Amino acid sequence: VVVQNANVVPDQIFAHAGCVKIVVEDSRKALAEFSNIFYSEPSKRLKLIGITGTKGKSTTAFYVKNIFEQAGFKCGLIGTIANYIGDREVKTMLTTPQSHEINSLFNEMLKEGCTHCVMEVSSHALRLNRVDYMSFTSAIFTNLTSDHMDYHKTQEHYFESKKILFDMIPSSGTVIWNSDDESGKKIVADSKAKKISYGAKKNSDVRIEKVDYDLDGTKFDLKWNENLYKAETSLVGHFNAQNAASAFAVAVANGIKPETAIEGIKTTPQVPGRFEVVAMKKKRVIVDYSHTSDSLQQALKALQHIVNNERKIYTVFGCGGDRDRTKRPIMGGIASSMSECVYVTSDNPRTEDPF
């Protein structure tokens, strides 16, 4: 039994149970190390791709998984919506599970023939040692806006937490970063890995051009190595062109042909709860995670572009209880200024009184 505080449980209880007590300085770090050893360092036997950022992690993970499967690989996924061992879904409670749960999932993936795994990596997971001792071959940075201030307190602490992932990538690996985000270049600055940028800027390695979208999907061009690729996806919005571009970048970095990556982008199905379009007779309902002010603004901006003042936008949203209170009035202001009518729900109040 591993304990961080030697005085928490009396020695006689361990002796009576026939257990050995090991006292460590940091129980979270020890759990990551011990579970990694227990499962024989499973991440080293997978091509492990980590994705971090405020928005777009889940969608990008689904893109990456589908592209690798399009290329003939069996790929696992660990993320907010669900965990997948190949095609088998495993329910999840956290974006990034605890370290022993992750290593157990890696072990199951290997047993079922997975060669690759794509994992969403949250700032909490990086700070709380959940991915310590794991061997990532690639990492993707999506973007950085304000979030989780109830935990991080400052934007700088949030940034430094995200940066941990890119400092973990070895020189033989690749880091993919968003050149349209002001934190992109800085977050990969100290990485010894190969760097590939993506975005709309002219100097991006994977350049996004001519984005056009409606409620049926998005079409755009990708430029890579002086070649032009016509891309399309059933996912809606400029932000999903960005997510697709990052998935394209990590695919070609891992030896997948660009044409295969483009086909994988095209065949990626709608991601549950990520600007998910639900048809209801002549009406359309958009279900989107939008848990930050910036993501809500981007979702409503995309809708305004689509309806072009010809239809009214009705917004239903809420903010979880016992979490970052600072974003609530900001999100309320955005919703009211960009919608015909706003319905505010109590969401998940946790211990707060919703009334």
N, C-alpha and C positions, 0 to 999 in steps of 0.2 A: 504494500500500500504506500503510495507516494503522498506526502503531506508537505505543505509549505511552512506551516507553523508547528513545531515539534510539540507544543503544549496543548494543541487543540484536542487530541484524543490521548488518554493515559496509556502508557506502555503496556500495562497489564491486559488491556483489551486486545491489543495486537497479539500478545503472547498467548492468551486464551484461545484466540482464533487461529493460531498457527501461522500468522502472517509476519512478514518482515516489514519493518517501517523504514522507508527511505525519506530523509528530510532534504528538501531542495530549496534553492533560493527563489525559484519562480515555477510554480506548479503548472502554469499554462505552457511555458516553454518546455518543461519536462514531459508533459503529456504529448506534445508534438514530436519530441525526440523519441520517446519510448514507443509511441504508436507507429512511427516510421520504421523503427527497428523491428517491432513485433510483426509487421506485415512485409518485412524484407525489402524496404525502400521501394514501394510500388511505383512511385512517380518516375523513378529512373527508367522504368520499363515501358513508359508511355511517352508519347509526344504531347507534352502538357502546355496548353496555351491559356494564359491568364488575361482577363479583361477587367480593367478598372476605369472609373470615371463616375460622374454624378448621374448621367443619363445614358441610355443606349446600350447598357451592358447586356440585358436580356436579349434584345433584338439582334445585336451583333453576335452573341453566342449561338443563337438559332441559325443565323446566316453561316457562321463558320462550320457548325456541325453538318449542315446540309451540303455545303461545298465539299467537305472531306468525304462525306458519304457518296456524293456525286463522283468523286475521284476513285471510289472503290474501297475506301477505308471504313472500318467500323469505329465509330466515335461516340464517346460518352459525353455527358454534359452535367455540370453542377451549377445550379443557379437559383434565382428568386422564384421562378414560376414552378419549376419541378427539377428533379434530378433524373437523368436518363442513363441507363446502362444499355448502350445500343438503342434499341427501340422500346425497351422496357422502362416504364415510368415509375419513379420512386418519389413519393411525396416529400416535400421539404418544408421546414419552418423558418429557416434563415437563408439569406442570400448566399453566404458562405458558412457551411456547418462547422462544428467543432473539429479540431485536428484529427482525433481518433475516428470520427465519422467519415471524414474525407478519405483518410487512408484505407478505411474499410471499403468505401465505394471504389477507390482505385483498384483494390484487390479483387472486388467482384467484377469490375470491368475487364481486368486481365483474364480472369477465369472464363469470361464469356467471349473472349477473342477481340476485345477492343485494342486498337493500336494507338489511338489518339483520344485526348480528352480536352474539352474547352470548359473553363471554369470562370464564373464571375467572382471577382475578388473585392470584397468590400473594404472600406477604410477601417471598420471595426476589426475585421479579420486580420488585417495587416498589423494593426496596433496591438491586438490581443493574441498574437503569436499562433493563430490558427493555421497559417500556411508555412510556418517555419520548417526547415529541413526538406522542403519540397523542391523538386527539380523542374523548373519551368524552362521550356525551350524558346518560347516567344511570349510577348506581352503586348497588349493593345491599350492605348489611352484614348478614351472617347472625348471627354470634355470635363471641365471643372466649373461648377457654379456653387453657390452657397447651399449647404445642406448639413444636417446632423449637428447643428450648432449647440444643441443640448448636450452633446458628448464632447465635441472638439473645442468648443468655446471660441476659437479664432479660425479664420480662413487659412492662416499659415500652418496651423497644426493639422488641419484637414489636408492641405496640399502635401505636407511632409509625410503624412500617413499614406497617401496614395503613391508617393514617390518610392516608398520602400520596395514595391513590386519591381520597378524598373532597375533598381540597384541589385536585385537578386538574379537578373538574367546574365548568364555567362557570356564571354566574348564570342563563343560559337553560336549564340542565339541571335534573335532579332527583336527589336522593339519598334512598334508601330505607333506613330503619334499624329494627332490632329493639328495640322498647321494653321487651321482657322481659329483655334483656341489659344488665347494669350498665354496659357500655362503649358502648352504643348512642348515647346522647345526646352523650356526650363526643367520640366519633369523628367526628361530623358537625358539631360545634359551630362550627368555623371555616369551614365551607363556605358559599359565597355562593349556592349553588343552592337551589331549592325543596326543602323537606324533607317527606317523608311517612313516618310511623311505622306499624309493624304489630306486633300482638301481642295478648295476652289482657288487658292492662291497659285499664281503662275509657276512658282518654284517648287510646288509640291511634287513628290516622286510619283504618286498616284493622284492625278488631277481630275476633279469633278467639273464637268461642263454641261451646259444646256439641260438643266433639270426642269422637267415638266411633270405635273401630277394632277390627278383628280381622284375621285373616290374609288376608282377601279385600279389605281396603282400609280407607279412612278416610272418615267423613262429618263435616261441620262446617258452621257458619254463619260467614259473613263480613258484617260491617257496614261500609258505606262511604257517606259522604254521607247518612246517616240512612236508607239503604236496606238491606234484608236479602237476602242471596243464599245459597241452599242449595248447598253445594259437596260434591263427592265425588271421590275419587281411588282408583286401584288401589294407590297407594303407602301403606305402613302406618306408623302412629305419629303422636303429637302433633307431633313434630319435622317430619314431612312436611306437616302442616297449616300449620306456620310457614313452611316453604319455599314452599308454594303461595301463602300470603298475600303473601309478598314479591314473587313473580312476578305476582300479581294487581295489586299496587301499581304495579310498574314498567310494566305493560301499560296501565293506565288513565292513568298519567302520560304515556304516549306516544300517547294518543288512541284507544286500543282500547276498545270498548264493554265494560262490566262483564259483560254476558251472554256475550260472546264469550270473555272471559278465563275465566269459569266453565266454559264448554264445553271450552276448551283444557286446563284443569286435569283435567277428567274424562277426556279422551282421551289424556293423557300416559301412555305405557306404562311398565312397570317399568324402572327404571334399573339397568343391570348392576352388581352388587356393592354396591348401596346398599339395605340391608334387602330384598334380592331373595328372594322366596319361591319355593322349588323343591319341588314335590310329588313324593314318592316313596312310592307305594302309600298306606299309612295314616300315613306319617311326613311331616313337613315339615322341610326344611332351610332355614335363613336364612343367606344370604351377605351379609356386611356389611363395609365397609371398616374401620370402628372402629379407627382408628390412634392414637387418644388415649384416656386413661383416662376422660374425660367421655363420649366417643362410645360406648365400650364399655358404660359404666354406663347410658346412655340406651337403647341397644339391648336390653340385658338387662332393664331396667325395663319396656320395652314388651312384651317376651316374657312377663315375669311377669304383667303385666296381662292378657295374652291367655290364658295357660294357667290362671291363677287356681288354682294349686296342684293342678290335676287331671292335669297331665303333668309329666314331668321335663325339665329343661333340661341339655343336654350342650354344653359350650363348647370350641371348638378355636381357639386364637389363638397369635400369636407377635409379636415385635418385631424390626424390621429391625436388622441389624448396622451398626456404625459410625455410629449415630444416637443420639438422646437416650436416655441410660441411666437418667435419673431417673424416667421414667414406667414402667419395667419392673416394679418391685415393686408399684407402685400398681395397675397393670392386673392383675397376678397376684392381688392381694388382692381386687379387685372381682370378677374372674371366679370365684374360689373361694367367695366369700361369696354369690354370686347364682346359682350353678349346682350341680346335683347332682354333676357330674363335670367336670373340666377337663383337656384335653389341650394341653400346651404344645409348639409346634413350633419348629424352628430358623429358620423364616421365610426371609428372605434374609440369610444371615450376613455377606455381603460378605467383609471380610478377617478377621473374628472367627472363632475356633475354636468351632463350635456345640456341641462336647462338652467 
